[in-house]
């Protein structure tokens, strides 16, 4: 049975995530010390709130370099959820310019539509159907069965990726193609909350953990 570690650094909705993982029959523990990360088989970086504050909390606990070593040097699997996904990026433009973990190249930018007739409500809080890129329905993770399924989003900012190859799935808001899942080798990010996305959310979470 896979041991899943949730990074408890003060900016994550960790209890609902823990309940979901237990329901999926994973062994779950919280970690907040640098050395604890390296004992993890699978690490989840959750996140709720503002980007700048989350990065400050990670830095305060001396976790930024440990996270990078965990996934970039030791090549162990990590999943970033919601703000946790955004923290994986190079930088954020939320309330100023702030450096991210720079694990996946890209920017965190405000959701902004040019469609004046169909104004978007920000924050974006809704169930959205996600569409997978064709190249990611044929790879190691069995993503095809989740194509056009709905997942629960709560966010005001979105990823703007430097490399299209890192885009796994997206949802459509007006003319905007919003990254819903991003991936680079052993590193995955979900903009939506799989633990709050019903049956398909739990199935996707299980697929990611078991196949990573």
N, C-alpha and C positions, 0 to 999 in steps of 0.2 A: 504494500500500500504506500502510495506517494505521500511524503511529508511536505505539507505546504506551509510556508512561513508568510505571515502578513507583517509588513513593515509598519510598526506602530510608532509614528513620529509626531503625532499630535494633530494631523490634518486629514484624517481618513475616517470614513464611515465603516469602522472595522467590525462592529457587532453583526450587522446584517450580512456582511461578507462571510464572517465566520460561520454563521448559521447555515448559509447556502453551501459552504464547503463541507460542513459536517453532514448535511443532507445528502451530499454526493459521496459520502463515505471516505473522505480524505482525513488524514491526521492533520490537525491544524494547530499552529502555535504562533505567538506574537514574538517579534524580535525588534529591538531598538538599539542594539549595540553592534558596532562594526564587525567584531569577531563572530557574532551570531549569524551574520549573513552567509558566511562561507560554509556553515554547516547545513544550510538550506538545500533541499533538492529542487524546490520551485519557489520563487519569491514573487510576492504580489506587492506592488507599490500603489496603494490607494490614494485618493486625494479629493478633498472637498474644501472649497473656499478660494482664496486669492493666490495666484502664482507666486508673488513676491514673498508672502508670508510662509508658504510651503517650503520654498527654497531656503529661507532663513532658518526654519525649523530643522531641515536636513543638515544644514551647515553647523547649526548649534550642537547637534548630536554627532558631528563628525562622520556623517554617513555618505556624503557625496562621492568621495573617492572610493569608499568601500563598495558602493553600488556599481561604479564603473569597473572596478576590478572584478567584481562578481560576474558581470555579464560580458565584459569586453576582453578580459584577460583569461578568466577561468572558463568562459563560454557557458555559463550556467543559465537556465531559462528564467526570464522575468516577464511579468505582465503588469503594465501600467493601466489603471482604470480611471477614466474621467480626467480630473486634474492630474492624476498620476501619469496618464498618457502624455499630457502636455508637458510635464516636467522632463520627459525623455528628450524633448526637442532642444535645439541650440539656444533659442531665446524666446522671450515673450514680450508682447507689446501691451500687456494689460496694466493700465495705470503707470505708464512709463516703460522704459526698456530694461529688461532684467535677463540675466544669463540663466540658462537652463542646464541640464546635465550634459547636453550635447552628445547624446548616445545615438540618436537618429537626427540627421540634419534637417532643420526646418524651423519655422517660426510659429508662434502662437498668436493669432490675430483675431480681432473682433469680427463677429458674424455681422456682415453688412451687405444688404441687398440693394441693387439699383432699380428694382421693380417698384415704382411708386404706386401702382394700382393695387398690388398685393403686398402690403407692408408686413414685415416679419416682427413677431413679438420676441423681444429679448428680455430675460433669458429664454432660450429655446427649451421648453419643457413639453415633451410629447413622446408618443410612440411613433417610431419611423421605420419604414421598410428599408432594409439595406440591400444594396446590389454589390455582388462580388465581382472583382476584375477577373476576366476569363483565365488569365494565367495562374490565378490562385485557387481555381476550382479543380485544378488537375495536379496539385502538388501534394506534399506529405500529409497535410492536414485535410480532413474530409470536409471542406467548407461548402461544397455544393449543396448539401442538404439544408443549409441555412440561408441560401439565396432567396431574396424577396420575403424573408421573415421580418417581423417587427420587434424592435428593441427599444428600451426606455432611455431617453436622453434628457439631461439637465445641464445646460451649459450656455455661456454667452460668447465664448471664444472657440476658435477652431484651428486645426493644424494646417499650415501651408508648407508642404513638403518640398525639399530641394530635388529629390529624385522620385519620379513616378513609380519606380520599381518598388518603393516602400509602401505604396497604397494597396491595401488588400480589399477593402470594401468601403462604400460611401452611401450616404443618403442625400436626397435631393431636396433643397429648400429654395423655392423660386428658381433663379438661374444658378444658384450656388451648389457645387458638388462638395459636400462636407465629408472629410475623411472620418469613417466610423471605426475602421480597424487599420492599423499600420503594423508593419513587420520588417525586421532586418535580422535574418538568421534566427538566433535564439531569443530575440527581443520582440515582444508584441505589445501593442497598446490598443485599448478599446475606449472610444470616446463615450459610449453609452455604458450603462451599469448592467452587466450581465446578471449580477446577483438579484436585480430588481426587475428582470425582464421575463419572468414567468418560465414556462417549461423550456422554451428554446434558449433562453438565456443560460439556464443551468446546464443544458446539453452542450452549448457552445463552450462554457467554462470548463466542463469536464473534458471535452475534446482537446482544448488548448493545453490543459495540464497533462493529460495522459500521453499526448502525441509530441509534446515539446522536448 
